[in-house]
Structures are given as C-alpha cells and as structure tokens.
Amino acid sequence: MNINKNFDNLVPNYLFAEIAKRVTDYQTANPDKDIIRLGIGDVTLPLAPAATEALKKGADDLSKKETFKGYPDYEGYEFVRKAVSDYYKSFGVEISPDEILISDGAKSDCGNIGDIFGADNIVLVTDPVYPVYVDSNIMSGRSIIYADCNKYNNFKAMPDKNIHADIIYLCSPNNPTGAAYTKDELKAWIDYAMENDAVILYDSAYEAFITEDLPRSIFAVEGARHCAVEFCSLSKTAGFTGTRCGYTIIPKELERDGHNIYKLWYRRQATKFNGVSWPVQCAAAAVFSEEGQKQIQVNLSYYRENAKIISQALDELGIYYTGGKNSPYIWLECPNGMGSWEFFDLLLTKANVVGTPGAGFGKNGEGFFRLTSFGDRDKTIEAVKRLKDFLS
Ligand code: MLT
C-alpha cells in the first residue's frame, strides 16, 4: 500500500501542536515556572449561562424516551439555522436558513471543503495565513500561491489581476494579523473572483470582535452570493472551543463548473459527518437568543479589554503592531530584528510567556509574533508586566 505522499510536503507538526509540545517540554524541565499561555487562541471564560442551561436541558431530553434524539439532520436542526439567519439579519444581511449548514466548527469545514473541489485548482491564500488553509490543500496536492501581507499594505493583500486563482481563502478580521477588510476591499476580491470564475472561502470566525464600521460577513458586500462561501464558529464568539459548533453559509445560487456548491457540500457532509449533538445545537441556538447575545457581550468586552491592555503596553514600548482592535489578536514586530522562533524561545524561557511565532503562519510572518487576548485578566496583566520587564 501507499500513503498519501502529499503528507511529506507538510511541516512536521501542526503549528499549535508544535507550540504545545515545546511548552510542555519546557514545563517538564522547569516544573516550578509559572507559564502564562497567550499562544493558541483558546478562550478562558465559561460559556454564557443561557448556553449552559440549554446544554443541560438538551442532555436531560436525551434521558427520556419522549424527548430522546438520535441522528440530527445533516444540515443541522431548523431552529438553529433559523437562529443563525436571524443573527445575520440583526446586522443587515439576508441569509435563508436553507443556506446554512451547522457543523462542529469553522476549522473542520475550512479544512474539509476541499473535498468538493478538483485537485488541479490553484489556491490563493494571503500570507501570513491560518495554517489550516495551507495544510489541508497540501494534503490534497493542490498548488498554492501566496499574496503577501506586510507592513506596507497594512497586512491586507489585494488581488493582482495578472495572477489567476480558482480558490481564494480570505479571513477577516484576520487570523493572525487582526487586519480587517473594508467593504470596498472585499468588493475588489469579489470582482476578482468573478473575473476568474473562482470561489472565495471566507472565514469570519472573528466577526464578533468588530467594533468599527466594517463588514461582519462577506455577504454584506454586493456580488458575494455569486462567488463566496462563508465559515463561522461559536468558538471565539461564545466560548465554544471545547463545546464545538460552527456553521457554513452557501448561497443556493452559487454554482461552478455546472454544479451547485450547496448540493456538493451537503452530499459531502451527509457522507462523512453525522452532525452536532442535540445538547450542543440547543446551546448554539441559545447563544443567538436575546439573553444569550447580551451574555456573550460581557465575555467579548472582557477579551477586548485584555487586547487593550496588551496594545497599551506595546504603545509604551514603542513596538509596531496591528490588530487588538476589531480582533482578539495582537500581531507585533519582534523587537531588535529578532526572528520569531528566537523571540518565542526567549519569551518562554526568560519571561515564561507563550505567544505564537509569526513564521508559523508563513514567510511574511517571520519577524512577527502573535499574542491573544483570550487569557485570564490577571494573567494578561502579569504577562504584560513580564514583557515590559524583559524588553526595557
Ligand atoms: C488559533 O489560535 O489560531 C486557533 O484557535 C488554533 C486552531 O485552530 O488550532
């Protein structure tokens, strides 16, 4: 037998698994050190009470014959899809519940969507890039082209009409840089996608962090229904990193190569995915209730305040950064021209603070570093103090 040789083209470890390994090794060798983790974007606040109540009630339903649930609908329960549709309506975007598919998160859907596209498509990603887009396409043997994001374009790559792509991944607000596209900028990508008969795979996992007048969805922009698929998740919006629930939106009219994209994805999901459990879907719907929406804002404000605390420290230190606004991530330039893994090692060993080295997100990430605002408040304050002591 043969294995999929494309795996030989991957970096040995998934970025966040590599970081976890290095941190565990360091902690094992130095058990007395109090390490503060601002690396992976994992939340630290509990679920909103509305969500936990719904989870408990959902679990209770499973204990009685009359309310027991088996396999869920492949696209997710109608009441959850309706709740997502109403949520989009609240910021002016019309999406029918029939265009929404509930899943176990944006990462899985972003990683799996490639199943419905041919292996010879050219994939365009912006670099720095969330490694899932790159790794999943390497696994499928697709060619990838990189659009540079750097200080000179405020970490927002724009389309180059001289380059052809078939599949375009965009993430806004961006992971890792926090840069967020305006409506006009997204319109330029939509026009480019239409000219190239391409599909935009739009990751809006961080939309809940937008506070300025920026699109919360690509479907807020004219023309997107003819070229875009959107992935979102409750992981960062409502603390579901462990609970797992997300959704993918595919306009019913979206077609490529004589095929309907919604139908292809539904076919793929029905074959390989058996849906999200009843209690979790109940909890997801509760997040979109009036009460749930109020409650998640409390957590989002907490994380925004953490972002402010980190940003202020960087301002004081005179360090260049992006993000922290409209985004839970702060993307900073490593001091003194340091490489990003070098800065990672120094910060871990000298200040016992973990971040994510920019190089792990691609060539344009070299020399940069990502901190998250998802930490505990006191630990974030302590991390900032250690950072200042270390750098001044
Ligand atoms: C991140 O920190 O970028 C993501 O939450 C990590 C992941 O998806 O593995």
Residues whose N, C-alpha, C, O or C-beta is under 5 A from the ligand:
A	BS01	MLT	F16 G39 I40 G41 K107
